[in-house]
Amino acid sequence: MGCGLEVAHDLPQWSFRLMSSNAAITEPGVTYSAPDKPSIRWFVCFLLFLATTINYMDRSVFSLIEPLLHLPFMGWIPGLPHTQQAAFDNNFGNVLIAFQIAYGVGFLFAGRIIDKLGTKTGYALAILIWACASLSHSLVGSVMGFCVARVFLGLGESGNFPAAIKATAEWFPTEERALATGLFNSGSNASAYIAPSLIAFVTAKWGWHAAFLCTGSMGLIWCVIWLLFPYNRLRRDLTTRTQIELTPVTQGKPIYSVLVRHRGFWAFCIGKGLTDPIWWFYLFYLPKFLNDNYGLGVAQMAGPLAAIYTVASVGSIGGGWLSGFLMKRGHSVNFGRKTAMLVTAICVVPIVMVPHMSTLFPHNAWPAIGLFCLATAAHQGWSANIFTTPGDMFPSTAISTVVGIGGAFGAAGGAIFTWLVKRNLSLHPMTVFVAAGSAYVLAWIVFQLLVPRLGVARPQDQAA
């Protein structure tokens, strides 16, 4: 096709060919060049950062106030030591599981709803649901009440990343999207700094109910700002080249029938399914690992955890910057994105040495913490890039759907890996850390095999 652009000419015959750059589209999408009003798109990125920070704060409140929930309705028996509070532990765990199941299930349809409603309306609906769900925790007086509140919280929060990734695809040129993703995704680390101190202050003055009122009200305030911001009008005014070449991929076709036959869809979902569980492993089991192997208490963990989250933020931004840097130097989207992903995947591998650190340095946790810093930073850099790949393969009308289903794969993978960790971390830690260290390289190989040519050709790529 002489006048067209071929997205993946080295894929099988069923791979799609894209229309001429003169084709008309009905909705703006991913841009090639920076818009004339750069401050606007970075303000949008800042809003996404705030939403992601609030998202992680809302989900963490329940765990942070655990000592204040030692109450009869939660199954706590006064006078018994913590190790003998089986009823409380079971109830507390069930509330957490309710959120995780709802969060994973929500991904299956949240993305499609956002694609149908549009980014502005869909994102507002998601945060309105999770903000109200967070507020409703303050009215709870039973385990079942907490479970119901957590279910709605999980369903609402599942819309954050599909909407945020769609927004970056609509506002940022290809070479900037990974950086923008890394910036807003660092909100997950910012919440780790803000939430503990904020919740401690609020609960000390007004009790545990106020903690949910505090974070839930933040979501409502964000929602008001988001609705007042002229998102669609300003986006239509952008003088940019849009995602013309990708529009025909799904145009006039049933979306799910297109996705299941598209190799890029499976590459993204498998990549998320293999690597998302590793991040959740760090979040859930890192404090326990440091306590079991180095005897660090809650107060002693403050410094190490702060160091890990700080370096993770640097990795999130740095990984996103790297692919854009390569593209701005004339390299293709395929080379820039996959090089950044490969570099971050390799940087995770040294995590396999963590089980040996307690033998080599039995009284010094910092060598192991250093490896965790590298691995978490690499994960965030990896995420900044893999999150942007749907925008390299699909039009903006399908991005949230792809990201949402990929998130469901990540949640399912997390459940499987948690089962592996539960059975092996104490007795066979090397099994867990070898899996953690190899998951990213394996995901990169799968991605390369399924999508040997990523992205549409840009004008400078064609001229080369």
C-alpha positions, 0 to 999 in steps of 0.5 A, spaced: 500 500 500 504 505 497 500 511 500 499 507 507 502 506 513 503 499 515 503 498 523 506 491 523 509 489 516 512 483 519 506 480 523 502 475 520 497 476 514 491 478 519 495 484 522 492 490 520 494 495 515 492 503 516 489 508 512 492 514 509 494 520 513 489 524 510 483 519 513 478 523 517 477 521 524 471 523 529 475 523 535 482 526 537 487 521 540 495 520 541 499 526 538 506 526 535 508 533 536 507 537 543 501 542 543 502 549 542 500 550 550 504 545 553 502 548 560 495 545 559 497 538 558 502 538 564 496 541 568 492 535 566 498 531 568 498 534 575 491 532 576 492 525 574 497 525 579 493 528 585 487 523 583 492 517 583 495 519 590 488 520 593 486 513 590 492 510 593 490 514 600 483 511 600 485 504 599 490 504 604 486 508 610 483 501 612 490 498 613 493 504 617 487 504 622 488 497 624 490 498 631 483 503 632 479 497 629 480 493 635 473 493 637 468 488 638 464 488 632 470 486 628 471 480 633 476 483 637 476 480 644 479 485 650 485 481 654 487 476 649 494 478 646 494 479 638 497 472 636 490 469 639 485 474 635 483 469 630 476 472 629 479 479 628 484 477 623 479 473 619 474 479 619 480 484 617 482 479 612 475 478 609 475 486 608 481 486 604 479 480 600 473 484 598 476 490 596 481 486 592 476 482 588 472 488 587 478 491 584 480 486 579 473 485 577 472 492 576 477 492 571 473 488 566 468 493 565 471 500 568 475 501 561 470 500 556 465 504 560 470 510 560 471 509 553 464 509 552 463 515 556 469 519 554 475 521 559 472 527 562 465 524 564 468 517 565 473 519 570 469 523 574 464 517 575 469 513 577 472 518 583 465 520 585 464 512 586 470 511 590 470 517 594 463 516 596 465 509 598 470 512 602 466 516 606 461 511 607 466 507 611 465 512 617 458 510 617 460 502 618 458 498 624 459 491 622 464 487 618 459 486 613 458 493 612 466 494 611 466 489 606 460 492 602 464 499 602 470 496 600 467 493 594 464 499 592 471 502 593 474 497 589 469 498 583 470 505 583 478 505 584 478 500 578 477 506 573 483 510 575 488 507 571 484 506 565 482 513 565 489 516 566 492 512 561 487 514 556 488 522 558 495 521 557 494 518 550 489 524 548 494 530 551 501 528 550 505 526 544 508 519 543 515 521 546 512 524 552 507 519 554 511 515 558 514 520 562 507 523 563 505 516 565 511 516 570 509 522 573 502 521 575 504 514 577 509 516 582 502 519 586 502 511 588 509 513 592 507 520 594 501 517 598 506 512 602 509 519 605 502 523 606 497 518 608 501 515 614 502 522 617 495 525 615 491 519 618 495 519 624 494 526 625 486 526 623 485 520 628 488 522 634 484 528 634 477 526 631 477 518 631 478 513 626 471 515 622 474 522 621 480 518 617 475 516 611 471 523 611 478 526 610 480 522 604 473 521 601 472 529 601 479 529 597 476 525 592 470 529 592 474 536 591 478 533 586 472 531 582 469 538 582 475 541 579 475 536 574 468 537 572 470 545 572 476 544 568 474 545 560 477 538 558 474 537 552 474 544 549 481 545 550 483 538 547 479 540 541 483 546 540 490 543 540 493 544 534 496 537 533 497 531 529 492 526 531 491 518 531 489 518 524 493 512 523 490 508 528 483 509 528 481 504 523 484 498 527 477 498 531 473 503 527 466 500 525 468 493 528 466 490 535 471 492 540 472 485 543 472 481 537 478 486 534 482 485 541 482 478 542 485 477 535 490 482 536 497 480 538 498 487 541 492 486 546 495 479 549 502 482 549 500 488 554 495 483 558 500 478 559 506 483 561 501 486 566 499 479 568 507 477 569 509 483 572 503 487 576 504 481 582 511 483 583 509 490 585 504 488 590 508 483 593 513 488 595 507 492 598 504 487 602 510 483 604 516 487 604 515 490 612 514 482 614 520 480 610 524 486 614 521 484 620 522 476 619 529 477 617 532 483 620 528 484 626 525 491 624 519 494 628 514 499 625 518 505 627 525 502 625 522 501 618 520 508 617 527 510 614 528 504 609 521 504 606 521 512 605 528 510 601 525 505 597 519 509 595 523 515 594 527 511 589 521 508 586 519 515 584 525 516 581 525 510 577 517 511 575 519 518 572 526 516 569 523 510 566 518 514 562 523 519 560 528 514 557 524 512 552 522 519 550 529 521 550 531 516 545 525 517 540 527 525 541 534 523 538 531 520 532 529 513 534 523 509 532 517 508 537 519 501 537 526 502 539 525 507 544 519 504 548 522 497 548 529 499 550 527 502 556 523 496 558 529 492 557 533 496 561 528 496 567 527 489 566 534 487 567 535 492 573 530 488 576 534 481 576 539 483 582 533 482 586 534 474 586 540 476 591 536 478 597 535 471 600 543 471 601 543 478 604 541 476 611 547 471 611 552 475 608 550 481 612 546 479 618 545 485 622 545 490 616 538 490 612 541 496 608 544 491 602 537 488 601 534 494 602 538 497 596 536 491 592 529 493 593 530 500 591 533 498 585 527 493 583 522 497 585 524 503 581 525 498 575 518 496 576 515 503 576 520 505 570 517 498 566 510 500 568 511 507 565 512 504 559 508 498 558 502 503 560 503 507 554 504 501 549 496 501 548 496 508 545 502 505 540 497 500 538 490 502 539 486 508 538 484 512 544 476 510 543 479 503 545 485 505 550 481 504 557 478 498 555 485 495 553 488 498 560 482 495 564 482 488 561 490 488 562 489 490 569 484 484 571 490 480 568 494 483 573 489 482 579 489 475 577 496 474 577 497 477 583 492 472 586 496 467 584 503 470 586 500 471 593 498 464 593 506 462 591 509 467 596 504 464 602 507 457 601 514 459 600 516 466 602 518 463 609 521 456 607 523 457 600 524 464 599 529 463 593 523 461 589 519 467 590 525 472 589 527 468 582 520 468 580 520 476 582 527 477 578 525 473 572 518 476 571 520 482 567 525 479 562 520 474 561 514 479 559 519 483 555 521 476 551 513 475 550 512 482 548 517 482 543 515 475 540 508 478 539 509 485 537 516 485 533 514 492 531 511 497 536 507 503 534 505 507 527 511 510 523 512 517 524 514 522 519 521 522 521 521 514 521 519 514 514 524 518 512 530 514 515 
